[in-house]
């Protein structure tokens, strides 16, 4: 199955290269002798000269043009632990559980590795899905029976949306930035949220927030001399995207002791360090609320970040996909756009890209793939380039676009669906807050484990003080210590989490990321099993 | 200013995508000013009045709002087979449309795609080697990203080509190695042209790694014969190229001499050693055919003879994007396993599909004939796909006027056409063409009732243009 250990992949490449090279070179020379240059006649050579076994599908077969040692090395370099090795093992266990129930001390796999709420029982918001259904099959709007099955405001909203789509054609490619009317609704939503105007022409709708991040990396990175400042720990989309585009990740460490605080002094230090290595830092990525760390930045902190970017000439990449997931009364989400504008900074002062998604919040519509980036503070020739890159893929999926506009302009007091909408929304958010607290408390009770509270987002990122014996055992198993712990956890309990090394962490510290998403009725069992496992793990490895 | 134009990734600046480039932007401007524009710049059937097929929309609507399935009155609005199919697809998901699926796509849908391929070709297909993507374009980008290591890597691309390929190769920093299709042979593919292109590239130190075929062709519409496909596969075998088979128009065939045959079928028919050694990635979509569901962003690619470890790496990169959108995956499932005779919705589905395909066939002819009736315009028949690609023989006077206006000649012509008639096309230079030969691409998608008027409008403009610029000094040549 898949292996995500870079060194092992590299070894394989080195091995096959060593085997292949002398053979390869001599045959090339032979080839050039046999072929007559610039002639139209059939070249006289046999390709068998340098092919190894024809039916051997191993990667040392140099007869095939696309093999592990000849693909783009940036592909080999990039990693994405959220769906990495642990998950592959879990899937194998899950398959095996179907036929071999008795072989395991648990009877189901619980995926706590990925922020995928609806896969764990969270229900979509009814109003949103009503609108989507009506837009999917517009003939429904002509049927009288529809009024019996759909709320009246969902019907109104569907009409309104369809009127904004040329020809009411939801199956047509839209404008490459997304349907104008929907961008208008999103801009209005941004303005209502922030108190500062937003321009629909600054909005680029994408299939989830991730493609937007990729687009910006593509724009900003020309070579490994271009660096992007990323928080450590970070959501590994950033490290993977930077690797795929051939740039350099410049880490800045969040401070676990102060609730994963972001220190400007650390930003400055890392920036200088990068400069001294010949790296030009082009952007600063901030995830707020944080992933995997869950902290919500204070406004003061955000102002310092904005000033830092302005002063150093960095593009601020603000990943704000968890903006509606804040669980603590003493913190509030403020968009970086709002902060910058309230500092008096406008288009000419700071280059800012703000990312939002429909995958998170209380809507959790991961599978729909919807999101946008709001791009401000760029000259028009740069914006044209962003548009051009967006146009190559034509447009993002329309259903996702519609959902993004609904998320940014949901039912209002007085609307027919308002009460049920609010009940659903608050039900989900308060449940998330409860689960965040329950799991955090349970983790903090474990021996050698400390866990910062999840102020926002969807994750807990506890720090495990692994005993030396465990670290040694991990080394013997050629696994990172936190991955060793996570594998043991999986095999004992069926609970799937992601090792901290997938997000990076201060060297010598170990973490894992666990989502807060399993339904409330499953949480007690999860807590019990986790607690029991941890105790027996520590019993086994305690120094 | 943090991000200045000069500091941008050069590859981004180099890449061009004419389909939504200068002409389209100008057309959009004119539309805002109130001019009636007929957008024939992109293969976007629903934007020009083609109706979505009813059955898939019913199924997906039910999947969007599964609570409808619990309503006792749901049968008043939805036929029983749509209800059953919605339940089937929902059962394949792990939480409905709102949950990320497997990064390769829902296993159940990939199984249906494999079954479709097997029925179509007569050879087994492995769902594990089928990846669903947000549109075929994303799949093409993923595979090219795997193959291109740097500018030393060349990709053979037909000229004229659909500019996704040139744009993506630019973005990825690779080299485009053109092979010219022969307009005088109905855009046929001559293997000697391929050999020449490869030899030339290699003499420049480029390692040619892959070959793209678009079958049926875009913008050219030609359908490759079985013999042609065999030649191509043999060529790839000899030259060690991975073949990228863009087969998104496989449902759009407007003549009977050359029905669609998939690259995979021909490869398997050729037997050993080819069937086990030629590497092939074939692409398909829900955007074209008679479905035309462009806005859903649904596609897949099937890999043949790609080593397992490379498949793992492609899977790894796919996982960074988490998953393709689930609604489109269901559209894909429906497309590869449509209603069958005996199903409640079958008659309507068959009628709708047939209606669209027959109309497209008629429109392909109307357009070809219409262009051929114009002065200095020669147009090959649209054998397949969705486009017409007439050659416009521009008089020297027009070439001079274009130069003075600072425009490439076919851009000049197309802008004038747009301003005079509202017809928004894409200049041939956006697709590549032989030096000094000019074309434009239009789609055959405008409504059949509107076609005669559109062709008249075009003819009037063209013939006046030709008269205006005809100063007797000769024409751009074939």
Interface residues (C-beta under 8 A of the other chain):
Chain A: X1 X2 X3 X4 X12 X37 X38 X40 X42 X43 X47 X54 X55 X57 X58 X59 X61 X63 X64 X65 X66 X67 X68 X70 X71 X72 X73 X75 X76 X78 X79 X80 X82 X83 X84 X114 X116 X117 X118 X119 X120 X121 X122 X124 X126 X129 X130 X132 X133 X134 X136 X137 X138 X139 X140 X143 X145 X146 X148 X149 X166 X167 X169 X170 X171 X172 X173 X174 X176 X207 X208 X210 X211 X218 X219 X220 X221 X222 X236 X237 X240 X241 X244 X282 X283 X309 X313 X314 X315 X348 X350 X351 X359 X364 X365 X366 X367 X368 X369 X377 X378 X379 X381 X382 X385 X388 X389 X391 X392 X393 X394 X395 X396 X397 X398 X399 X400
Chain B: X1 X2 X3 X4 X5 X7 X8 X9 X10 X11 X12 X13 X15 X16 X17 X19 X20 X21 X42 X44 X45 X46 X47 X49 X52 X54 X57 X58 X60 X61 X62 X64 X65 X66 X67 X68 X71 X73 X74 X76 X77 X93 X94 X95 X96 X97 X98 X99 X100 X101 X103 X134 X135 X137 X138 X141 X145 X146 X147 X148 X149 X164 X167 X168 X171 X192 X195 X196 X199 X203 X209 X210 X237 X238 X240 X241 X242 X272 X273 X276 X277 X279 X287 X292 X293 X294 X295 X296 X297 X305 X306 X307 X308 X309 X310 X312 X313 X314 X315 X316 X317 X319 X320 X321 X322 X323 X324 X325 X326 X327 X328
